[in-house]
Amino acid sequence: MCKKALERIFKICDVNNDGVLDDMEMYNFQKFCYDAPLQPQALDSVKNIIQANCNNGVVNNGITLSGIN
């Protein structure tokens, strides 16, 4: 159930529908889910963790749906 909710939020936040959350879309995702801002260094850390654990989780410096699952 949580996975489906995250997928839905991902699709809502992916406003340009390219299948990747860029930095601004990721900021909006964070704000939507947690009602808190996402600091640039925190976003870089998130991307690094995703990249280390999911081969296709970060593409073109953006987070993919695979990266949040």
PDB file of N, CA, C and O in Angstrom, chain B, residues numbered from 101:
ATOM      1  N   MET B 101       0.819  -1.191   0.000  1.00  0.00           N
ATOM      2  CA  MET B 101       0.000   0.000   0.000  1.00  0.00           C
ATOM      3  C   MET B 101       0.868   1.262   0.000  1.00  0.00           C
ATOM      4  O   MET B 101       0.581   2.203  -0.741  1.00  0.00           O
ATOM      5  N   CYS B 102       1.917   1.297   0.812  1.00  0.00           N
ATOM      6  CA  CYS B 102       2.811   2.459   0.850  1.00  0.00           C
ATOM      7  C   CYS B 102       3.505   2.645  -0.489  1.00  0.00           C
ATOM      8  O   CYS B 102       3.693   3.773  -0.945  1.00  0.00           O
ATOM      9  N   LYS B 103       3.886   1.541  -1.119  1.00  0.00           N
ATOM     10  CA  LYS B 103       4.564   1.610  -2.405  1.00  0.00           C
ATOM     11  C   LYS B 103       3.661   2.274  -3.446  1.00  0.00           C
ATOM     12  O   LYS B 103       4.119   3.117  -4.216  1.00  0.00           O
ATOM     13  N   LYS B 104       2.394   1.901  -3.473  1.00  0.00           N
ATOM     14  CA  LYS B 104       1.452   2.503  -4.421  1.00  0.00           C
ATOM     15  C   LYS B 104       1.276   3.991  -4.143  1.00  0.00           C
ATOM     16  O   LYS B 104       1.176   4.797  -5.067  1.00  0.00           O
ATOM     17  N   ALA B 105       1.240   4.345  -2.864  1.00  0.00           N
ATOM     18  CA  ALA B 105       1.093   5.753  -2.502  1.00  0.00           C
ATOM     19  C   ALA B 105       2.309   6.549  -2.960  1.00  0.00           C
ATOM     20  O   ALA B 105       2.158   7.644  -3.501  1.00  0.00           O
ATOM     21  N   LEU B 106       3.509   6.019  -2.754  1.00  0.00           N
ATOM     22  CA  LEU B 106       4.718   6.700  -3.203  1.00  0.00           C
ATOM     23  C   LEU B 106       4.757   6.827  -4.729  1.00  0.00           C
ATOM     24  O   LEU B 106       5.175   7.856  -5.259  1.00  0.00           O
ATOM     25  N   GLU B 107       4.324   5.787  -5.424  1.00  0.00           N
ATOM     26  CA  GLU B 107       4.274   5.850  -6.884  1.00  0.00           C
ATOM     27  C   GLU B 107       3.314   6.939  -7.352  1.00  0.00           C
ATOM     28  O   GLU B 107       3.611   7.679  -8.290  1.00  0.00           O
ATOM     29  N   ARG B 108       2.179   7.030  -6.701  1.00  0.00           N
ATOM     30  CA  ARG B 108       1.195   8.064  -7.063  1.00  0.00           C
ATOM     31  C   ARG B 108       1.753   9.453  -6.802  1.00  0.00           C
ATOM     32  O   ARG B 108       1.617  10.345  -7.639  1.00  0.00           O
ATOM     33  N   ILE B 109       2.380   9.642  -5.647  1.00  0.00           N
ATOM     34  CA  ILE B 109       2.974  10.939  -5.325  1.00  0.00           C
ATOM     35  C   ILE B 109       4.087  11.267  -6.317  1.00  0.00           C
ATOM     36  O   ILE B 109       4.211  12.409  -6.759  1.00  0.00           O
ATOM     37  N   PHE B 110       4.901  10.260  -6.667  1.00  0.00           N
ATOM     38  CA  PHE B 110       5.960  10.461  -7.660  1.00  0.00           C
ATOM     39  C   PHE B 110       5.351  10.990  -8.949  1.00  0.00           C
ATOM     40  O   PHE B 110       5.839  11.975  -9.503  1.00  0.00           O
ATOM     41  N   LYS B 111       4.309  10.362  -9.427  1.00  0.00           N
ATOM     42  CA  LYS B 111       3.685  10.760 -10.689  1.00  0.00           C
ATOM     43  C   LYS B 111       3.078  12.152 -10.604  1.00  0.00           C
ATOM     44  O   LYS B 111       3.111  12.908 -11.575  1.00  0.00           O
ATOM     45  N   ILE B 112       2.528  12.490  -9.454  1.00  0.00           N
ATOM     46  CA  ILE B 112       1.976  13.836  -9.262  1.00  0.00           C
ATOM     47  C   ILE B 112       3.094  14.872  -9.276  1.00  0.00           C
ATOM     48  O   ILE B 112       2.946  15.937  -9.874  1.00  0.00           O
ATOM     49  N   CYS B 113       4.207  14.564  -8.623  1.00  0.00           N
ATOM     50  CA  CYS B 113       5.325  15.507  -8.516  1.00  0.00           C
ATOM     51  C   CYS B 113       6.148  15.597  -9.799  1.00  0.00           C
ATOM     52  O   CYS B 113       6.854  16.585 -10.005  1.00  0.00           O
ATOM     53  N   ASP B 114       6.072  14.600 -10.651  1.00  0.00           N
ATOM     54  CA  ASP B 114       6.800  14.610 -11.924  1.00  0.00           C
ATOM     55  C   ASP B 114       6.005  15.447 -12.927  1.00  0.00           C
ATOM     56  O   ASP B 114       5.389  14.915 -13.851  1.00  0.00           O
ATOM     57  N   VAL B 115       6.031  16.751 -12.728  1.00  0.00           N
ATOM     58  CA  VAL B 115       5.156  17.644 -13.491  1.00  0.00           C
ATOM     59  C   VAL B 115       5.473  17.679 -14.980  1.00  0.00           C
ATOM     60  O   VAL B 115       4.585  17.958 -15.786  1.00  0.00           O
ATOM     61  N   ASN B 116       6.721  17.402 -15.368  1.00  0.00           N
ATOM     62  CA  ASN B 116       7.032  17.395 -16.798  1.00  0.00           C
ATOM     63  C   ASN B 116       6.912  15.995 -17.404  1.00  0.00           C
ATOM     64  O   ASN B 116       7.210  15.794 -18.581  1.00  0.00           O
ATOM     65  N   ASN B 117       6.476  15.036 -16.595  1.00  0.00           N
ATOM     66  CA  ASN B 117       6.195  13.663 -17.041  1.00  0.00           C
ATOM     67  C   ASN B 117       7.354  12.993 -17.779  1.00  0.00           C
ATOM     68  O   ASN B 117       7.145  12.268 -18.751  1.00  0.00           O
ATOM     69  N   ASP B 118       8.581  13.245 -17.304  1.00  0.00           N
ATOM     70  CA  ASP B 118       9.725  12.609 -17.950  1.00  0.00           C
ATOM     71  C   ASP B 118      10.205  11.355 -17.214  1.00  0.00           C
ATOM     72  O   ASP B 118      11.187  10.732 -17.616  1.00  0.00           O
ATOM     73  N   GLY B 119       9.506  10.989 -16.132  1.00  0.00           N
ATOM     74  CA  GLY B 119       9.863   9.783 -15.383  1.00  0.00           C
ATOM     75  C   GLY B 119      11.023   9.968 -14.436  1.00  0.00           C
ATOM     76  O   GLY B 119      11.530   8.999 -13.870  1.00  0.00           O
ATOM     77  N   VAL B 120      11.450  11.214 -14.258  1.00  0.00           N
ATOM     78  CA  VAL B 120      12.573  11.535 -13.381  1.00  0.00           C
ATOM     79  C   VAL B 120      12.200  12.769 -12.566  1.00  0.00           C
ATOM     80  O   VAL B 120      11.688  13.748 -13.108  1.00  0.00           O
ATOM     81  N   LEU B 121      12.461  12.715 -11.255  1.00  0.00           N
ATOM     82  CA  LEU B 121      12.243  13.896 -10.428  1.00  0.00           C
ATOM     83  C   LEU B 121      13.522  14.710 -10.409  1.00  0.00           C
ATOM     84  O   LEU B 121      14.531  14.277  -9.853  1.00  0.00           O
ATOM     85  N   ASP B 122      13.482  15.905 -11.024  1.00  0.00           N
ATOM     86  CA  ASP B 122      14.636  16.798 -10.967  1.00  0.00           C
ATOM     87  C   ASP B 122      14.668  17.459  -9.588  1.00  0.00           C
ATOM     88  O   ASP B 122      13.818  17.179  -8.743  1.00  0.00           O
ATOM     89  N   ASP B 123      15.632  18.318  -9.368  1.00  0.00           N
ATOM     90  CA  ASP B 123      15.793  18.901  -8.027  1.00  0.00           C
ATOM     91  C   ASP B 123      14.548  19.658  -7.570  1.00  0.00           C
ATOM     92  O   ASP B 123      14.138  19.525  -6.417  1.00  0.00           O
ATOM     93  N   MET B 124      13.943  20.447  -8.453  1.00  0.00           N
ATOM     94  CA  MET B 124      12.754  21.204  -8.059  1.00  0.00           C
ATOM     95  C   MET B 124      11.571  20.271  -7.787  1.00  0.00           C
ATOM     96  O   MET B 124      10.830  20.470  -6.824  1.00  0.00           O
ATOM     97  N   GLU B 125      11.400  19.275  -8.615  1.00  0.00           N
ATOM     98  CA  GLU B 125      10.319  18.307  -8.391  1.00  0.00           C
ATOM     99  C   GLU B 125      10.570  17.527  -7.098  1.00  0.00           C
ATOM    100  O   GLU B 125       9.628  17.204  -6.375  1.00  0.00           O
ATOM    101  N   MET B 126      11.829  17.225  -6.808  1.00  0.00           N
ATOM    102  CA  MET B 126      12.156  16.522  -5.570  1.00  0.00           C
ATOM    103  C   MET B 126      11.872  17.396  -4.353  1.00  0.00           C
ATOM    104  O   MET B 126      11.398  16.912  -3.325  1.00  0.00           O
ATOM    105  N   TYR B 127      12.165  18.676  -4.479  1.00  0.00           N
ATOM    106  CA  TYR B 127      11.848  19.624  -3.412  1.00  0.00           C
ATOM    107  C   TYR B 127      10.338  19.622  -3.161  1.00  0.00           C
ATOM    108  O   TYR B 127       9.896  19.573  -2.013  1.00  0.00           O
ATOM    109  N   ASN B 128       9.556  19.674  -4.232  1.00  0.00           N
ATOM    110  CA  ASN B 128       8.095  19.665  -4.099  1.00  0.00           C
ATOM    111  C   ASN B 128       7.595  18.346  -3.514  1.00  0.00           C
ATOM    112  O   ASN B 128       6.650  18.334  -2.725  1.00  0.00           O
ATOM    113  N   PHE B 129       8.228  17.234  -3.901  1.00  0.00           N
ATOM    114  CA  PHE B 129       7.907  15.916  -3.351  1.00  0.00           C
ATOM    115  C   PHE B 129       8.104  15.931  -1.839  1.00  0.00           C
ATOM    116  O   PHE B 129       7.233  15.492  -1.089  1.00  0.00           O
ATOM    117  N   GLN B 130       9.257  16.441  -1.396  1.00  0.00           N
ATOM    118  CA  GLN B 130       9.573  16.512   0.031  1.00  0.00           C
ATOM    119  C   GLN B 130       8.558  17.382   0.765  1.00  0.00           C
ATOM    120  O   GLN B 130       8.081  17.024   1.842  1.00  0.00           O
ATOM    121  N   LYS B 131       8.239  18.509   0.178  1.00  0.00           N
ATOM    122  CA  LYS B 131       7.279  19.432   0.799  1.00  0.00           C
ATOM    123  C   LYS B 131       5.898  18.787   0.882  1.00  0.00           C
ATOM    124  O   LYS B 131       5.210  18.915   1.894  1.00  0.00           O
ATOM    125  N   PHE B 132       5.494  18.093  -0.182  1.00  0.00           N
ATOM    126  CA  PHE B 132       4.182  17.437  -0.229  1.00  0.00           C
ATOM    127  C   PHE B 132       4.091  16.315   0.807  1.00  0.00           C
ATOM    128  O   PHE B 132       3.089  16.197   1.511  1.00  0.00           O
ATOM    129  N   CYS B 133       5.130  15.499   0.896  1.00  0.00           N
ATOM    130  CA  CYS B 133       5.102  14.336   1.779  1.00  0.00           C
ATOM    131  C   CYS B 133       5.352  14.677   3.245  1.00  0.00           C
ATOM    132  O   CYS B 133       4.726  14.108   4.139  1.00  0.00           O
ATOM    133  N   TYR B 134       6.269  15.607   3.482  1.00  0.00           N
ATOM    134  CA  TYR B 134       6.734  15.840   4.851  1.00  0.00           C
ATOM    135  C   TYR B 134       6.527  17.262   5.340  1.00  0.00           C
ATOM    136  O   TYR B 134       6.861  17.585   6.480  1.00  0.00           O
ATOM    137  N   ASP B 135       5.981  18.106   4.489  1.00  0.00           N
ATOM    138  CA  ASP B 135       5.730  19.502   4.829  1.00  0.00           C
ATOM    139  C   ASP B 135       6.969  20.168   5.416  1.00  0.00           C
ATOM    140  O   ASP B 135       6.884  20.937   6.374  1.00  0.00           O
ATOM    141  N   ALA B 136       8.118  19.861   4.826  1.00  0.00           N
ATOM    142  CA  ALA B 136       9.378  20.444   5.269  1.00  0.00           C
ATOM    143  C   ALA B 136      10.263  20.655   4.046  1.00  0.00           C
ATOM    144  O   ALA B 136      10.204  19.880   3.091  1.00  0.00           O
ATOM    145  N   PRO B 137      11.086  21.706   4.073  1.00  0.00           N
ATOM    146  CA  PRO B 137      11.973  21.944   2.932  1.00  0.00           C
ATOM    147  C   PRO B 137      13.087  20.899   2.866  1.00  0.00           C
ATOM    148  O   PRO B 137      13.437  20.265   3.862  1.00  0.00           O
ATOM    149  N   LEU B 138      13.617  20.747   1.679  1.00  0.00           N
ATOM    150  CA  LEU B 138      14.724  19.821   1.449  1.00  0.00           C
ATOM    151  C   LEU B 138      15.956  20.650   1.128  1.00  0.00           C
ATOM    152  O   LEU B 138      15.989  21.360   0.123  1.00  0.00           O
ATOM    153  N   GLN B 139      16.954  20.560   1.967  1.00  0.00           N
ATOM    154  CA  GLN B 139      18.191  21.318   1.773  1.00  0.00           C
ATOM    155  C   GLN B 139      19.002  20.703   0.635  1.00  0.00           C
ATOM    156  O   GLN B 139      18.997  19.483   0.467  1.00  0.00           O
ATOM    157  N   PRO B 140      19.701  21.529  -0.152  1.00  0.00           N
ATOM    158  CA  PRO B 140      20.480  21.010  -1.285  1.00  0.00           C
ATOM    159  C   PRO B 140      21.464  19.903  -0.891  1.00  0.00           C
ATOM    160  O   PRO B 140      21.583  18.912  -1.612  1.00  0.00           O
ATOM    161  N   GLN B 141      22.167  20.048   0.229  1.00  0.00           N
ATOM    162  CA  GLN B 141      23.119  19.019   0.637  1.00  0.00           C
ATOM    163  C   GLN B 141      22.401  17.725   1.029  1.00  0.00           C
ATOM    164  O   GLN B 141      22.947  16.636   0.851  1.00  0.00           O
ATOM    165  N   ALA B 142      21.203  17.838   1.552  1.00  0.00           N
ATOM    166  CA  ALA B 142      20.410  16.648   1.886  1.00  0.00           C
ATOM    167  C   ALA B 142      19.974  15.940   0.610  1.00  0.00           C
ATOM    168  O   ALA B 142      19.977  14.710   0.547  1.00  0.00           O
ATOM    169  N   LEU B 143      19.601  16.708  -0.400  1.00  0.00           N
ATOM    170  CA  LEU B 143      19.202  16.119  -1.682  1.00  0.00           C
ATOM    171  C   LEU B 143      20.376  15.382  -2.318  1.00  0.00           C
ATOM    172  O   LEU B 143      20.208  14.286  -2.852  1.00  0.00           O
ATOM    173  N   ASP B 144      21.562  15.981  -2.260  1.00  0.00           N
ATOM    174  CA  ASP B 144      22.752  15.304  -2.777  1.00  0.00           C
ATOM    175  C   ASP B 144      23.012  14.007  -2.031  1.00  0.00           C
ATOM    176  O   ASP B 144      23.374  13.001  -2.642  1.00  0.00           O
ATOM    177  N   SER B 145      22.833  14.020  -0.719  1.00  0.00           N
ATOM    178  CA  SER B 145      23.014  12.803   0.087  1.00  0.00           C
ATOM    179  C   SER B 145      22.003  11.731  -0.299  1.00  0.00           C
ATOM    180  O   SER B 145      22.349  10.555  -0.412  1.00  0.00           O
ATOM    181  N   VAL B 146      20.757  12.138  -0.501  1.00  0.00           N
ATOM    182  CA  VAL B 146      19.705  11.196  -0.914  1.00  0.00           C
ATOM    183  C   VAL B 146      20.073  10.566  -2.249  1.00  0.00           C
ATOM    184  O   VAL B 146      19.971   9.351  -2.416  1.00  0.00           O
ATOM    185  N   LYS B 147      20.499  11.388  -3.196  1.00  0.00           N
ATOM    186  CA  LYS B 147      20.877  10.870  -4.511  1.00  0.00           C
ATOM    187  C   LYS B 147      22.046   9.895  -4.396  1.00  0.00           C
ATOM    188  O   LYS B 147      22.051   8.855  -5.054  1.00  0.00           O
ATOM    189  N   ASN B 148      23.029  10.222  -3.571  1.00  0.00           N
ATOM    190  CA  ASN B 148      24.183   9.331  -3.386  1.00  0.00           C
ATOM    191  C   ASN B 148      23.769   7.990  -2.804  1.00  0.00           C
ATOM    192  O   ASN B 148      24.260   6.947  -3.236  1.00  0.00           O
ATOM    193  N   ILE B 149      22.873   8.008  -1.830  1.00  0.00           N
ATOM    194  CA  ILE B 149      22.388   6.766  -1.219  1.00  0.00           C
ATOM    195  C   ILE B 149      21.616   5.945  -2.243  1.00  0.00           C
ATOM    196  O   ILE B 149      21.805   4.733  -2.348  1.00  0.00           O
ATOM    197  N   ILE B 150      20.750   6.607  -2.991  1.00  0.00           N
ATOM    198  CA  ILE B 150      19.967   5.903  -4.015  1.00  0.00           C
ATOM    199  C   ILE B 150      20.897   5.302  -5.056  1.00  0.00           C
ATOM    200  O   ILE B 150      20.743   4.141  -5.435  1.00  0.00           O
ATOM    201  N   GLN B 151      21.859   6.087  -5.519  1.00  0.00           N
ATOM    202  CA  GLN B 151      22.788   5.620  -6.544  1.00  0.00           C
ATOM    203  C   GLN B 151      23.582   4.408  -6.060  1.00  0.00           C
ATOM    204  O   GLN B 151      23.852   3.491  -6.835  1.00  0.00           O
ATOM    205  N   ALA B 152      23.952   4.403  -4.792  1.00  0.00           N
ATOM    206  CA  ALA B 152      24.730   3.297  -4.235  1.00  0.00           C
ATOM    207  C   ALA B 152      23.908   2.019  -4.103  1.00  0.00           C
ATOM    208  O   ALA B 152      24.465   0.922  -4.069  1.00  0.00           O
ATOM    209  N   ASN B 153      22.584   2.157  -4.029  1.00  0.00           N
ATOM    210  CA  ASN B 153      21.726   1.004  -3.764  1.00  0.00           C
ATOM    211  C   ASN B 153      20.802   0.600  -4.905  1.00  0.00           C
ATOM    212  O   ASN B 153      20.161  -0.448  -4.844  1.00  0.00           O
ATOM    213  N   CYS B 154      20.731   1.417  -5.934  1.00  0.00           N
ATOM    214  CA  CYS B 154      19.824   1.128  -7.052  1.00  0.00           C
ATOM    215  C   CYS B 154      20.492   1.583  -8.345  1.00  0.00           C
ATOM    216  O   CYS B 154      20.689   2.778  -8.567  1.00  0.00           O
ATOM    217  N   ASN B 155      20.840   0.617  -9.198  1.00  0.00           N
ATOM    218  CA  ASN B 155      21.589   0.920 -10.424  1.00  0.00           C
ATOM    219  C   ASN B 155      20.963   2.012 -11.276  1.00  0.00           C
ATOM    220  O   ASN B 155      21.681   2.861 -11.804  1.00  0.00           O
ATOM    221  N   ASN B 156      19.666   2.012 -11.421  1.00  0.00           N
ATOM    222  CA  ASN B 156      19.008   3.013 -12.270  1.00  0.00           C
ATOM    223  C   ASN B 156      18.149   3.970 -11.446  1.00  0.00           C
ATOM    224  O   ASN B 156      17.158   4.505 -11.945  1.00  0.00           O
ATOM    225  N   GLY B 157      18.523   4.184 -10.198  1.00  0.00           N
ATOM    226  CA  GLY B 157      17.751   5.053  -9.312  1.00  0.00           C
ATOM    227  C   GLY B 157      17.957   6.530  -9.555  1.00  0.00           C
ATOM    228  O   GLY B 157      17.095   7.347  -9.231  1.00  0.00           O
ATOM    229  N   VAL B 158      19.121   6.881 -10.136  1.00  0.00           N
ATOM    230  CA  VAL B 158      19.415   8.278 -10.468  1.00  0.00           C
ATOM    231  C   VAL B 158      19.823   8.334 -11.933  1.00  0.00           C
ATOM    232  O   VAL B 158      20.775   7.673 -12.349  1.00  0.00           O
ATOM    233  N   VAL B 159      19.094   9.129 -12.711  1.00  0.00           N
ATOM    234  CA  VAL B 159      19.366   9.283 -14.138  1.00  0.00           C
ATOM    235  C   VAL B 159      19.355  10.779 -14.455  1.00  0.00           C
ATOM    236  O   VAL B 159      18.444  11.500 -14.050  1.00  0.00           O
ATOM    237  N   ASN B 160      20.370  11.234 -15.179  1.00  0.00           N
ATOM    238  CA  ASN B 160      20.469  12.662 -15.540  1.00  0.00           C
ATOM    239  C   ASN B 160      20.315  13.563 -14.316  1.00  0.00           C
ATOM    240  O   ASN B 160      19.648  14.597 -14.368  1.00  0.00           O
ATOM    241  N   ASN B 161      20.941  13.153 -13.219  1.00  0.00           N
ATOM    242  CA  ASN B 161      20.939  13.886 -11.948  1.00  0.00           C
ATOM    243  C   ASN B 161      19.542  14.008 -11.326  1.00  0.00           C
ATOM    244  O   ASN B 161      19.316  14.872 -10.478  1.00  0.00           O
ATOM    245  N   GLY B 162      18.611  13.150 -11.742  1.00  0.00           N
ATOM    246  CA  GLY B 162      17.283  13.124 -11.163  1.00  0.00           C
ATOM    247  C   GLY B 162      16.942  11.737 -10.649  1.00  0.00           C
ATOM    248  O   GLY B 162      17.556  10.751 -11.054  1.00  0.00           O
ATOM    249  N   ILE B 163      15.981  11.662  -9.773  1.00  0.00           N
ATOM    250  CA  ILE B 163      15.604  10.397  -9.137  1.00  0.00           C
ATOM    251  C   ILE B 163      14.465   9.755  -9.920  1.00  0.00           C
ATOM    252  O   ILE B 163      13.457  10.392 -10.226  1.00  0.00           O
ATOM    253  N   THR B 164      14.653   8.479 -10.235  1.00  0.00           N
ATOM    254  CA  THR B 164      13.644   7.732 -10.985  1.00  0.00           C
ATOM    255  C   THR B 164      12.651   7.064 -10.033  1.00  0.00           C
ATOM    256  O   THR B 164      12.857   7.038  -8.820  1.00  0.00           O
ATOM    257  N   LEU B 165      11.593   6.536 -10.594  1.00  0.00           N
ATOM    258  CA  LEU B 165      10.620   5.798  -9.799  1.00  0.00           C
ATOM    259  C   LEU B 165      11.277   4.597  -9.132  1.00  0.00           C
ATOM    260  O   LEU B 165      10.951   4.266  -7.992  1.00  0.00           O
ATOM    261  N   SER B 166      12.194   3.944  -9.831  1.00  0.00           N
ATOM    262  CA  SER B 166      12.940   2.816  -9.238  1.00  0.00           C
ATOM    263  C   SER B 166      13.718   3.271  -8.016  1.00  0.00           C
ATOM    264  O   SER B 166      13.882   2.509  -7.063  1.00  0.00           O
ATOM    265  N   GLY B 167      14.194   4.499  -8.036  1.00  0.00           N
ATOM    266  CA  GLY B 167      14.986   5.023  -6.935  1.00  0.00           C
ATOM    267  C   GLY B 167      14.208   5.262  -5.665  1.00  0.00           C
ATOM    268  O   GLY B 167      14.792   5.262  -4.581  1.00  0.00           O
ATOM    269  N   ILE B 168      12.914   5.467  -5.762  1.00  0.00           N
ATOM    270  CA  ILE B 168      12.125   5.701  -4.544  1.00  0.00           C
ATOM    271  C   ILE B 168      11.430   4.443  -4.052  1.00  0.00           C
ATOM    272  O   ILE B 168      10.874   4.429  -2.954  1.00  0.00           O
ATOM    273  N   ASN B 169      11.456   3.395  -4.849  1.00  0.00           N
ATOM    274  CA  ASN B 169      10.812   2.151  -4.422  1.00  0.00           C
ATOM    275  C   ASN B 169      11.676   1.364  -3.492  1.00  0.00           C
ATOM    276  O   ASN B 169      11.280   0.290  -3.040  1.00  0.00           O
TER     277      ASN B 169
END
